[in-house]
Amino acid sequence: MRGLFEYRLEGSGDAHALDIKVDSANAKALARLDRYINWGEVLKLTENDPEATHAAERLHTILQHMGR
């Protein structure tokens, strides 16, 4: 199953669902990528945009969970 990466975005208006399917090798690579992102800098850059800040926090959490 190596190499599988699939995503689907569905919804309209304010409600969207993002479905991402990755194999274990890609999930581990994404989890490692999380270590290289300076999240403090990202949050500083998005401090005037609460929605972007929330999205960055969620992305950070998702990447951390993929490494487990």
LUMLUMDREN-2810 file (N, C-alpha, C; in Angstrom, 1 decimal):
<atoms>
<atom><aa>M</aa><ch>A</ch><at>N</at><xx>0.8</xx><yy>-1.2</yy><zz>0.0</zz></atom>
<atom><aa>M</aa><ch>A</ch><at>CA</at><xx>0.0</xx><yy>0.0</yy><zz>0.0</zz></atom>
<atom><aa>M</aa><ch>A</ch><at>C</at><xx>0.9</xx><yy>1.3</yy><zz>0.0</zz></atom>
<atom><aa>R</aa><ch>A</ch><at>N</at><xx>2.1</xx><yy>1.1</yy><zz>0.0</zz></atom>
<atom><aa>R</aa><ch>A</ch><at>CA</at><xx>3.0</xx><yy>2.3</yy><zz>0.0</zz></atom>
<atom><aa>R</aa><ch>A</ch><at>C</at><xx>2.7</xx><yy>3.2</yy><zz>-1.2</zz></atom>
<atom><aa>G</aa><ch>A</ch><at>N</at><xx>2.7</xx><yy>4.5</yy><zz>-0.9</zz></atom>
<atom><aa>G</aa><ch>A</ch><at>CA</at><xx>2.5</xx><yy>5.5</yy><zz>-1.9</zz></atom>
<atom><aa>G</aa><ch>A</ch><at>C</at><xx>1.1</xx><yy>6.0</yy><zz>-2.0</zz></atom>
<atom><aa>L</aa><ch>A</ch><at>N</at><xx>0.2</xx><yy>5.4</yy><zz>-1.3</zz></atom>
<atom><aa>L</aa><ch>A</ch><at>CA</at><xx>-1.2</xx><yy>5.8</yy><zz>-1.2</zz></atom>
<atom><aa>L</aa><ch>A</ch><at>C</at><xx>-1.4</xx><yy>7.2</yy><zz>-0.6</zz></atom>
<atom><aa>F</aa><ch>A</ch><at>N</at><xx>-2.0</xx><yy>8.1</yy><zz>-1.3</zz></atom>
<atom><aa>F</aa><ch>A</ch><at>CA</at><xx>-2.3</xx><yy>9.4</yy><zz>-0.7</zz></atom>
<atom><aa>F</aa><ch>A</ch><at>C</at><xx>-3.5</xx><yy>9.9</yy><zz>-1.4</zz></atom>
<atom><aa>E</aa><ch>A</ch><at>N</at><xx>-4.6</xx><yy>10.1</yy><zz>-0.7</zz></atom>
<atom><aa>E</aa><ch>A</ch><at>CA</at><xx>-5.9</xx><yy>10.4</yy><zz>-1.3</zz></atom>
<atom><aa>E</aa><ch>A</ch><at>C</at><xx>-6.5</xx><yy>11.5</yy><zz>-0.4</zz></atom>
<atom><aa>Y</aa><ch>A</ch><at>N</at><xx>-7.2</xx><yy>12.5</yy><zz>-1.0</zz></atom>
<atom><aa>Y</aa><ch>A</ch><at>CA</at><xx>-7.9</xx><yy>13.4</yy><zz>-0.2</zz></atom>
<atom><aa>Y</aa><ch>A</ch><at>C</at><xx>-9.2</xx><yy>13.8</yy><zz>-0.9</zz></atom>
<atom><aa>R</aa><ch>A</ch><at>N</at><xx>-10.2</xx><yy>14.1</yy><zz>-0.1</zz></atom>
<atom><aa>R</aa><ch>A</ch><at>CA</at><xx>-11.5</xx><yy>14.5</yy><zz>-0.6</zz></atom>
<atom><aa>R</aa><ch>A</ch><at>C</at><xx>-12.0</xx><yy>15.7</yy><zz>0.2</zz></atom>
<atom><aa>L</aa><ch>A</ch><at>N</at><xx>-12.5</xx><yy>16.7</yy><zz>-0.4</zz></atom>
<atom><aa>L</aa><ch>A</ch><at>CA</at><xx>-13.1</xx><yy>17.8</yy><zz>0.3</zz></atom>
<atom><aa>L</aa><ch>A</ch><at>C</at><xx>-14.5</xx><yy>18.0</yy><zz>-0.2</zz></atom>
<atom><aa>E</aa><ch>A</ch><at>N</at><xx>-15.4</xx><yy>17.9</yy><zz>0.8</zz></atom>
<atom><aa>E</aa><ch>A</ch><at>CA</at><xx>-16.8</xx><yy>18.0</yy><zz>0.5</zz></atom>
<atom><aa>E</aa><ch>A</ch><at>C</at><xx>-17.5</xx><yy>19.1</yy><zz>1.3</zz></atom>
<atom><aa>G</aa><ch>A</ch><at>N</at><xx>-18.5</xx><yy>19.7</yy><zz>0.8</zz></atom>
<atom><aa>G</aa><ch>A</ch><at>CA</at><xx>-19.3</xx><yy>20.6</yy><zz>1.6</zz></atom>
<atom><aa>G</aa><ch>A</ch><at>C</at><xx>-19.7</xx><yy>21.9</yy><zz>0.8</zz></atom>
<atom><aa>S</aa><ch>A</ch><at>N</at><xx>-20.4</xx><yy>22.7</yy><zz>1.5</zz></atom>
<atom><aa>S</aa><ch>A</ch><at>CA</at><xx>-20.7</xx><yy>24.0</yy><zz>0.9</zz></atom>
<atom><aa>S</aa><ch>A</ch><at>C</at><xx>-21.0</xx><yy>25.0</yy><zz>2.1</zz></atom>
<atom><aa>G</aa><ch>A</ch><at>N</at><xx>-21.0</xx><yy>26.2</yy><zz>1.8</zz></atom>
<atom><aa>G</aa><ch>A</ch><at>CA</at><xx>-21.2</xx><yy>27.2</yy><zz>2.8</zz></atom>
<atom><aa>G</aa><ch>A</ch><at>C</at><xx>-20.1</xx><yy>27.2</yy><zz>3.9</zz></atom>
<atom><aa>D</aa><ch>A</ch><at>N</at><xx>-20.5</xx><yy>27.1</yy><zz>5.1</zz></atom>
<atom><aa>D</aa><ch>A</ch><at>CA</at><xx>-19.5</xx><yy>27.1</yy><zz>6.2</zz></atom>
<atom><aa>D</aa><ch>A</ch><at>C</at><xx>-19.2</xx><yy>25.7</yy><zz>6.6</zz></atom>
<atom><aa>A</aa><ch>A</ch><at>N</at><xx>-19.8</xx><yy>24.7</yy><zz>6.1</zz></atom>
<atom><aa>A</aa><ch>A</ch><at>CA</at><xx>-19.6</xx><yy>23.3</yy><zz>6.5</zz></atom>
<atom><aa>A</aa><ch>A</ch><at>C</at><xx>-18.8</xx><yy>22.5</yy><zz>5.4</zz></atom>
<atom><aa>H</aa><ch>A</ch><at>N</at><xx>-17.6</xx><yy>22.1</yy><zz>5.8</zz></atom>
<atom><aa>H</aa><ch>A</ch><at>CA</at><xx>-16.8</xx><yy>21.4</yy><zz>4.9</zz></atom>
<atom><aa>H</aa><ch>A</ch><at>C</at><xx>-16.2</xx><yy>20.2</yy><zz>5.6</zz></atom>
<atom><aa>A</aa><ch>A</ch><at>N</at><xx>-16.0</xx><yy>19.1</yy><zz>4.9</zz></atom>
<atom><aa>A</aa><ch>A</ch><at>CA</at><xx>-15.4</xx><yy>17.9</yy><zz>5.5</zz></atom>
<atom><aa>A</aa><ch>A</ch><at>C</at><xx>-14.2</xx><yy>17.6</yy><zz>4.6</zz></atom>
<atom><aa>L</aa><ch>A</ch><at>N</at><xx>-13.0</xx><yy>17.3</yy><zz>5.3</zz></atom>
<atom><aa>L</aa><ch>A</ch><at>CA</at><xx>-11.8</xx><yy>17.0</yy><zz>4.6</zz></atom>
<atom><aa>L</aa><ch>A</ch><at>C</at><xx>-11.5</xx><yy>15.5</yy><zz>5.0</zz></atom>
<atom><aa>D</aa><ch>A</ch><at>N</at><xx>-11.4</xx><yy>14.7</yy><zz>4.0</zz></atom>
<atom><aa>D</aa><ch>A</ch><at>CA</at><xx>-11.1</xx><yy>13.3</yy><zz>4.2</zz></atom>
<atom><aa>D</aa><ch>A</ch><at>C</at><xx>-9.7</xx><yy>13.0</yy><zz>3.6</zz></atom>
<atom><aa>I</aa><ch>A</ch><at>N</at><xx>-8.7</xx><yy>12.6</yy><zz>4.4</zz></atom>
<atom><aa>I</aa><ch>A</ch><at>CA</at><xx>-7.4</xx><yy>12.3</yy><zz>4.0</zz></atom>
<atom><aa>I</aa><ch>A</ch><at>C</at><xx>-7.0</xx><yy>10.9</yy><zz>4.3</zz></atom>
<atom><aa>K</aa><ch>A</ch><at>N</at><xx>-6.6</xx><yy>10.2</yy><zz>3.3</zz></atom>
<atom><aa>K</aa><ch>A</ch><at>CA</at><xx>-6.2</xx><yy>8.8</yy><zz>3.5</zz></atom>
<atom><aa>K</aa><ch>A</ch><at>C</at><xx>-4.7</xx><yy>8.7</yy><zz>3.1</zz></atom>
<atom><aa>V</aa><ch>A</ch><at>N</at><xx>-3.9</xx><yy>8.2</yy><zz>4.0</zz></atom>
<atom><aa>V</aa><ch>A</ch><at>CA</at><xx>-2.5</xx><yy>8.0</yy><zz>3.7</zz></atom>
<atom><aa>V</aa><ch>A</ch><at>C</at><xx>-2.1</xx><yy>6.6</yy><zz>4.2</zz></atom>
<atom><aa>D</aa><ch>A</ch><at>N</at><xx>-1.0</xx><yy>6.1</yy><zz>3.6</zz></atom>
<atom><aa>D</aa><ch>A</ch><at>CA</at><xx>-0.5</xx><yy>4.8</yy><zz>4.2</zz></atom>
<atom><aa>D</aa><ch>A</ch><at>C</at><xx>0.4</xx><yy>5.2</yy><zz>5.4</zz></atom>
<atom><aa>S</aa><ch>A</ch><at>N</at><xx>0.9</xx><yy>4.2</yy><zz>6.1</zz></atom>
<atom><aa>S</aa><ch>A</ch><at>CA</at><xx>1.7</xx><yy>4.4</yy><zz>7.3</zz></atom>
<atom><aa>S</aa><ch>A</ch><at>C</at><xx>3.0</xx><yy>5.1</yy><zz>7.0</zz></atom>
<atom><aa>A</aa><ch>A</ch><at>N</at><xx>3.6</xx><yy>4.9</yy><zz>5.9</zz></atom>
<atom><aa>A</aa><ch>A</ch><at>CA</at><xx>4.9</xx><yy>5.6</yy><zz>5.6</zz></atom>
<atom><aa>A</aa><ch>A</ch><at>C</at><xx>4.6</xx><yy>7.0</yy><zz>5.4</zz></atom>
<atom><aa>N</aa><ch>A</ch><at>N</at><xx>3.6</xx><yy>7.4</yy><zz>4.7</zz></atom>
<atom><aa>N</aa><ch>A</ch><at>CA</at><xx>3.3</xx><yy>8.8</yy><zz>4.5</zz></atom>
<atom><aa>N</aa><ch>A</ch><at>C</at><xx>2.8</xx><yy>9.5</yy><zz>5.8</zz></atom>
<atom><aa>A</aa><ch>A</ch><at>N</at><xx>2.1</xx><yy>8.8</yy><zz>6.6</zz></atom>
<atom><aa>A</aa><ch>A</ch><at>CA</at><xx>1.7</xx><yy>9.3</yy><zz>7.9</zz></atom>
<atom><aa>A</aa><ch>A</ch><at>C</at><xx>2.9</xx><yy>9.6</yy><zz>8.8</zz></atom>
<atom><aa>K</aa><ch>A</ch><at>N</at><xx>3.8</xx><yy>8.7</yy><zz>8.8</zz></atom>
<atom><aa>K</aa><ch>A</ch><at>CA</at><xx>5.0</xx><yy>8.9</yy><zz>9.6</zz></atom>
<atom><aa>K</aa><ch>A</ch><at>C</at><xx>5.8</xx><yy>10.1</yy><zz>9.0</zz></atom>
<atom><aa>A</aa><ch>A</ch><at>N</at><xx>5.9</xx><yy>10.2</yy><zz>7.7</zz></atom>
<atom><aa>A</aa><ch>A</ch><at>CA</at><xx>6.6</xx><yy>11.4</yy><zz>7.1</zz></atom>
<atom><aa>A</aa><ch>A</ch><at>C</at><xx>5.9</xx><yy>12.7</yy><zz>7.5</zz></atom>
<atom><aa>L</aa><ch>A</ch><at>N</at><xx>4.6</xx><yy>12.7</yy><zz>7.4</zz></atom>
<atom><aa>L</aa><ch>A</ch><at>CA</at><xx>3.9</xx><yy>13.9</yy><zz>7.8</zz></atom>
<atom><aa>L</aa><ch>A</ch><at>C</at><xx>4.1</xx><yy>14.3</yy><zz>9.3</zz></atom>
<atom><aa>A</aa><ch>A</ch><at>N</at><xx>4.2</xx><yy>13.2</yy><zz>10.1</zz></atom>
<atom><aa>A</aa><ch>A</ch><at>CA</at><xx>4.4</xx><yy>13.5</yy><zz>11.5</zz></atom>
<atom><aa>A</aa><ch>A</ch><at>C</at><xx>5.8</xx><yy>14.0</yy><zz>11.7</zz></atom>
<atom><aa>R</aa><ch>A</ch><at>N</at><xx>6.8</xx><yy>13.6</yy><zz>11.0</zz></atom>
<atom><aa>R</aa><ch>A</ch><at>CA</at><xx>8.2</xx><yy>14.1</yy><zz>11.1</zz></atom>
<atom><aa>R</aa><ch>A</ch><at>C</at><xx>8.2</xx><yy>15.6</yy><zz>10.5</zz></atom>
<atom><aa>L</aa><ch>A</ch><at>N</at><xx>7.4</xx><yy>15.8</yy><zz>9.5</zz></atom>
<atom><aa>L</aa><ch>A</ch><at>CA</at><xx>7.3</xx><yy>17.2</yy><zz>9.0</zz></atom>
<atom><aa>L</aa><ch>A</ch><at>C</at><xx>6.9</xx><yy>18.2</yy><zz>10.1</zz></atom>
<atom><aa>D</aa><ch>A</ch><at>N</at><xx>6.0</xx><yy>17.7</yy><zz>11.0</zz></atom>
<atom><aa>D</aa><ch>A</ch><at>CA</at><xx>5.5</xx><yy>18.6</yy><zz>12.1</zz></atom>
<atom><aa>D</aa><ch>A</ch><at>C</at><xx>6.7</xx><yy>19.1</yy><zz>12.9</zz></atom>
<atom><aa>R</aa><ch>A</ch><at>N</at><xx>7.8</xx><yy>18.3</yy><zz>13.0</zz></atom>
<atom><aa>R</aa><ch>A</ch><at>CA</at><xx>8.9</xx><yy>18.8</yy><zz>13.8</zz></atom>
<atom><aa>R</aa><ch>A</ch><at>C</at><xx>9.7</xx><yy>19.9</yy><zz>13.2</zz></atom>
<atom><aa>Y</aa><ch>A</ch><at>N</at><xx>9.6</xx><yy>20.1</yy><zz>11.9</zz></atom>
<atom><aa>Y</aa><ch>A</ch><at>CA</at><xx>10.3</xx><yy>21.1</yy><zz>11.2</zz></atom>
<atom><aa>Y</aa><ch>A</ch><at>C</at><xx>9.6</xx><yy>22.4</yy><zz>11.1</zz></atom>
<atom><aa>I</aa><ch>A</ch><at>N</at><xx>8.3</xx><yy>22.4</yy><zz>11.4</zz></atom>
<atom><aa>I</aa><ch>A</ch><at>CA</at><xx>7.5</xx><yy>23.6</yy><zz>11.3</zz></atom>
<atom><aa>I</aa><ch>A</ch><at>C</at><xx>7.6</xx><yy>24.4</yy><zz>12.6</zz></atom>
<atom><aa>N</aa><ch>A</ch><at>N</at><xx>8.0</xx><yy>25.7</yy><zz>12.5</zz></atom>
<atom><aa>N</aa><ch>A</ch><at>CA</at><xx>8.1</xx><yy>26.5</yy><zz>13.7</zz></atom>
<atom><aa>N</aa><ch>A</ch><at>C</at><xx>6.7</xx><yy>27.1</yy><zz>14.0</zz></atom>
<atom><aa>W</aa><ch>A</ch><at>N</at><xx>6.0</xx><yy>26.3</yy><zz>14.8</zz></atom>
<atom><aa>W</aa><ch>A</ch><at>CA</at><xx>4.6</xx><yy>26.6</yy><zz>15.1</zz></atom>
<atom><aa>W</aa><ch>A</ch><at>C</at><xx>4.5</xx><yy>28.0</yy><zz>15.9</zz></atom>
<atom><aa>G</aa><ch>A</ch><at>N</at><xx>5.4</xx><yy>28.3</yy><zz>16.7</zz></atom>
<atom><aa>G</aa><ch>A</ch><at>CA</at><xx>5.4</xx><yy>29.6</yy><zz>17.3</zz></atom>
<atom><aa>G</aa><ch>A</ch><at>C</at><xx>5.4</xx><yy>30.8</yy><zz>16.3</zz></atom>
<atom><aa>E</aa><ch>A</ch><at>N</at><xx>6.2</xx><yy>30.6</yy><zz>15.3</zz></atom>
<atom><aa>E</aa><ch>A</ch><at>CA</at><xx>6.2</xx><yy>31.6</yy><zz>14.2</zz></atom>
<atom><aa>E</aa><ch>A</ch><at>C</at><xx>4.9</xx><yy>31.6</yy><zz>13.4</zz></atom>
<atom><aa>V</aa><ch>A</ch><at>N</at><xx>4.4</xx><yy>30.5</yy><zz>13.2</zz></atom>
<atom><aa>V</aa><ch>A</ch><at>CA</at><xx>3.1</xx><yy>30.4</yy><zz>12.4</zz></atom>
<atom><aa>V</aa><ch>A</ch><at>C</at><xx>2.0</xx><yy>31.1</yy><zz>13.2</zz></atom>
<atom><aa>L</aa><ch>A</ch><at>N</at><xx>2.0</xx><yy>30.9</yy><zz>14.6</zz></atom>
<atom><aa>L</aa><ch>A</ch><at>CA</at><xx>0.9</xx><yy>31.5</yy><zz>15.4</zz></atom>
<atom><aa>L</aa><ch>A</ch><at>C</at><xx>1.2</xx><yy>33.0</yy><zz>15.5</zz></atom>
<atom><aa>K</aa><ch>A</ch><at>N</at><xx>2.4</xx><yy>33.4</yy><zz>15.5</zz></atom>
<atom><aa>K</aa><ch>A</ch><at>CA</at><xx>2.7</xx><yy>34.8</yy><zz>15.5</zz></atom>
<atom><aa>K</aa><ch>A</ch><at>C</at><xx>2.2</xx><yy>35.5</yy><zz>14.2</zz></atom>
<atom><aa>L</aa><ch>A</ch><at>N</at><xx>2.4</xx><yy>34.8</yy><zz>13.1</zz></atom>
<atom><aa>L</aa><ch>A</ch><at>CA</at><xx>2.0</xx><yy>35.4</yy><zz>11.8</zz></atom>
<atom><aa>L</aa><ch>A</ch><at>C</at><xx>0.5</xx><yy>35.4</yy><zz>11.6</zz></atom>
<atom><aa>T</aa><ch>A</ch><at>N</at><xx>-0.2</xx><yy>34.6</yy><zz>12.3</zz></atom>
<atom><aa>T</aa><ch>A</ch><at>CA</at><xx>-1.7</xx><yy>34.5</yy><zz>12.2</zz></atom>
<atom><aa>T</aa><ch>A</ch><at>C</at><xx>-2.4</xx><yy>35.1</yy><zz>13.4</zz></atom>
<atom><aa>E</aa><ch>A</ch><at>N</at><xx>-1.7</xx><yy>35.9</yy><zz>14.2</zz></atom>
<atom><aa>E</aa><ch>A</ch><at>CA</at><xx>-2.3</xx><yy>36.4</yy><zz>15.4</zz></atom>
<atom><aa>E</aa><ch>A</ch><at>C</at><xx>-3.5</xx><yy>37.4</yy><zz>15.1</zz></atom>
<atom><aa>N</aa><ch>A</ch><at>N</at><xx>-3.5</xx><yy>38.0</yy><zz>14.0</zz></atom>
<atom><aa>N</aa><ch>A</ch><at>CA</at><xx>-4.6</xx><yy>38.9</yy><zz>13.6</zz></atom>
<atom><aa>N</aa><ch>A</ch><at>C</at><xx>-5.7</xx><yy>38.2</yy><zz>12.8</zz></atom>
<atom><aa>D</aa><ch>A</ch><at>N</at><xx>-5.6</xx><yy>36.9</yy><zz>12.7</zz></atom>
<atom><aa>D</aa><ch>A</ch><at>CA</at><xx>-6.5</xx><yy>36.1</yy><zz>11.9</zz></atom>
<atom><aa>D</aa><ch>A</ch><at>C</at><xx>-6.9</xx><yy>34.9</yy><zz>12.8</zz></atom>
<atom><aa>P</aa><ch>A</ch><at>N</at><xx>-7.9</xx><yy>35.0</yy><zz>13.6</zz></atom>
<atom><aa>P</aa><ch>A</ch><at>CA</at><xx>-8.3</xx><yy>33.9</yy><zz>14.5</zz></atom>
<atom><aa>P</aa><ch>A</ch><at>C</at><xx>-8.7</xx><yy>32.6</yy><zz>13.8</zz></atom>
<atom><aa>E</aa><ch>A</ch><at>N</at><xx>-9.3</xx><yy>32.7</yy><zz>12.7</zz></atom>
<atom><aa>E</aa><ch>A</ch><at>CA</at><xx>-9.6</xx><yy>31.5</yy><zz>11.9</zz></atom>
<atom><aa>E</aa><ch>A</ch><at>C</at><xx>-8.4</xx><yy>30.8</yy><zz>11.5</zz></atom>
<atom><aa>A</aa><ch>A</ch><at>N</at><xx>-7.4</xx><yy>31.5</yy><zz>11.0</zz></atom>
<atom><aa>A</aa><ch>A</ch><at>CA</at><xx>-6.1</xx><yy>30.9</yy><zz>10.5</zz></atom>
<atom><aa>A</aa><ch>A</ch><at>C</at><xx>-5.4</xx><yy>30.3</yy><zz>11.7</zz></atom>
<atom><aa>T</aa><ch>A</ch><at>N</at><xx>-5.4</xx><yy>31.0</yy><zz>12.8</zz></atom>
<atom><aa>T</aa><ch>A</ch><at>CA</at><xx>-4.8</xx><yy>30.5</yy><zz>14.1</zz></atom>
<atom><aa>T</aa><ch>A</ch><at>C</at><xx>-5.4</xx><yy>29.2</yy><zz>14.5</zz></atom>
<atom><aa>H</aa><ch>A</ch><at>N</at><xx>-6.7</xx><yy>29.1</yy><zz>14.5</zz></atom>
<atom><aa>H</aa><ch>A</ch><at>CA</at><xx>-7.4</xx><yy>27.9</yy><zz>14.9</zz></atom>
<atom><aa>H</aa><ch>A</ch><at>C</at><xx>-7.0</xx><yy>26.8</yy><zz>13.9</zz></atom>
<atom><aa>A</aa><ch>A</ch><at>N</at><xx>-7.0</xx><yy>27.1</yy><zz>12.6</zz></atom>
<atom><aa>A</aa><ch>A</ch><at>CA</at><xx>-6.7</xx><yy>26.0</yy><zz>11.6</zz></atom>
<atom><aa>A</aa><ch>A</ch><at>C</at><xx>-5.2</xx><yy>25.5</yy><zz>11.8</zz></atom>
<atom><aa>A</aa><ch>A</ch><at>N</at><xx>-4.3</xx><yy>26.4</yy><zz>12.1</zz></atom>
<atom><aa>A</aa><ch>A</ch><at>CA</at><xx>-2.9</xx><yy>26.0</yy><zz>12.4</zz></atom>
<atom><aa>A</aa><ch>A</ch><at>C</at><xx>-2.8</xx><yy>25.1</yy><zz>13.6</zz></atom>
<atom><aa>E</aa><ch>A</ch><at>N</at><xx>-3.6</xx><yy>25.5</yy><zz>14.6</zz></atom>
<atom><aa>E</aa><ch>A</ch><at>CA</at><xx>-3.5</xx><yy>24.7</yy><zz>15.9</zz></atom>
<atom><aa>E</aa><ch>A</ch><at>C</at><xx>-4.1</xx><yy>23.3</yy><zz>15.6</zz></atom>
<atom><aa>R</aa><ch>A</ch><at>N</at><xx>-5.2</xx><yy>23.2</yy><zz>14.8</zz></atom>
<atom><aa>R</aa><ch>A</ch><at>CA</at><xx>-5.8</xx><yy>21.9</yy><zz>14.4</zz></atom>
<atom><aa>R</aa><ch>A</ch><at>C</at><xx>-4.8</xx><yy>21.1</yy><zz>13.6</zz></atom>
<atom><aa>L</aa><ch>A</ch><at>N</at><xx>-4.2</xx><yy>21.7</yy><zz>12.6</zz></atom>
<atom><aa>L</aa><ch>A</ch><at>CA</at><xx>-3.2</xx><yy>21.0</yy><zz>11.8</zz></atom>
<atom><aa>L</aa><ch>A</ch><at>C</at><xx>-2.1</xx><yy>20.5</yy><zz>12.6</zz></atom>
<atom><aa>H</aa><ch>A</ch><at>N</at><xx>-1.6</xx><yy>21.2</yy><zz>13.5</zz></atom>
<atom><aa>H</aa><ch>A</ch><at>CA</at><xx>-0.5</xx><yy>20.8</yy><zz>14.4</zz></atom>
<atom><aa>H</aa><ch>A</ch><at>C</at><xx>-0.9</xx><yy>19.6</yy><zz>15.2</zz></atom>
<atom><aa>T</aa><ch>A</ch><at>N</at><xx>-2.1</xx><yy>19.6</yy><zz>15.8</zz></atom>
<atom><aa>T</aa><ch>A</ch><at>CA</at><xx>-2.7</xx><yy>18.5</yy><zz>16.5</zz></atom>
<atom><aa>T</aa><ch>A</ch><at>C</at><xx>-2.8</xx><yy>17.2</yy><zz>15.6</zz></atom>
<atom><aa>I</aa><ch>A</ch><at>N</at><xx>-3.3</xx><yy>17.4</yy><zz>14.4</zz></atom>
<atom><aa>I</aa><ch>A</ch><at>CA</at><xx>-3.5</xx><yy>16.3</yy><zz>13.5</zz></atom>
<atom><aa>I</aa><ch>A</ch><at>C</at><xx>-2.2</xx><yy>15.6</yy><zz>13.2</zz></atom>
<atom><aa>L</aa><ch>A</ch><at>N</at><xx>-1.2</xx><yy>16.5</yy><zz>12.9</zz></atom>
<atom><aa>L</aa><ch>A</ch><at>CA</at><xx>0.1</xx><yy>15.9</yy><zz>12.5</zz></atom>
<atom><aa>L</aa><ch>A</ch><at>C</at><xx>0.8</xx><yy>15.2</yy><zz>13.7</zz></atom>
<atom><aa>Q</aa><ch>A</ch><at>N</at><xx>0.5</xx><yy>15.7</yy><zz>14.9</zz></atom>
<atom><aa>Q</aa><ch>A</ch><at>CA</at><xx>1.1</xx><yy>15.0</yy><zz>16.1</zz></atom>
<atom><aa>Q</aa><ch>A</ch><at>C</at><xx>0.4</xx><yy>13.6</yy><zz>16.3</zz></atom>
<atom><aa>H</aa><ch>A</ch><at>N</at><xx>-0.9</xx><yy>13.6</yy><zz>16.0</zz></atom>
<atom><aa>H</aa><ch>A</ch><at>CA</at><xx>-1.6</xx><yy>12.3</yy><zz>16.2</zz></atom>
<atom><aa>H</aa><ch>A</ch><at>C</at><xx>-1.2</xx><yy>11.3</yy><zz>15.1</zz></atom>
<atom><aa>M</aa><ch>A</ch><at>N</at><xx>-0.8</xx><yy>11.8</yy><zz>14.0</zz></atom>
<atom><aa>M</aa><ch>A</ch><at>CA</at><xx>-0.4</xx><yy>10.8</yy><zz>12.9</zz></atom>
<atom><aa>M</aa><ch>A</ch><at>C</at><xx>0.9</xx><yy>10.1</yy><zz>13.3</zz></atom>
<atom><aa>G</aa><ch>A</ch><at>N</at><xx>1.7</xx><yy>10.7</yy><zz>14.1</zz></atom>
<atom><aa>G</aa><ch>A</ch><at>CA</at><xx>2.9</xx><yy>10.1</yy><zz>14.5</zz></atom>
<atom><aa>G</aa><ch>A</ch><at>C</at><xx>2.8</xx><yy>9.0</yy><zz>15.6</zz></atom>
<atom><aa>R</aa><ch>A</ch><at>N</at><xx>1.6</xx><yy>8.8</yy><zz>16.1</zz></atom>
<atom><aa>R</aa><ch>A</ch><at>CA</at><xx>1.4</xx><yy>7.8</yy><zz>17.2</zz></atom>
<atom><aa>R</aa><ch>A</ch><at>C</at><xx>1.1</xx><yy>6.5</yy><zz>16.6</zz></atom>
</atoms>
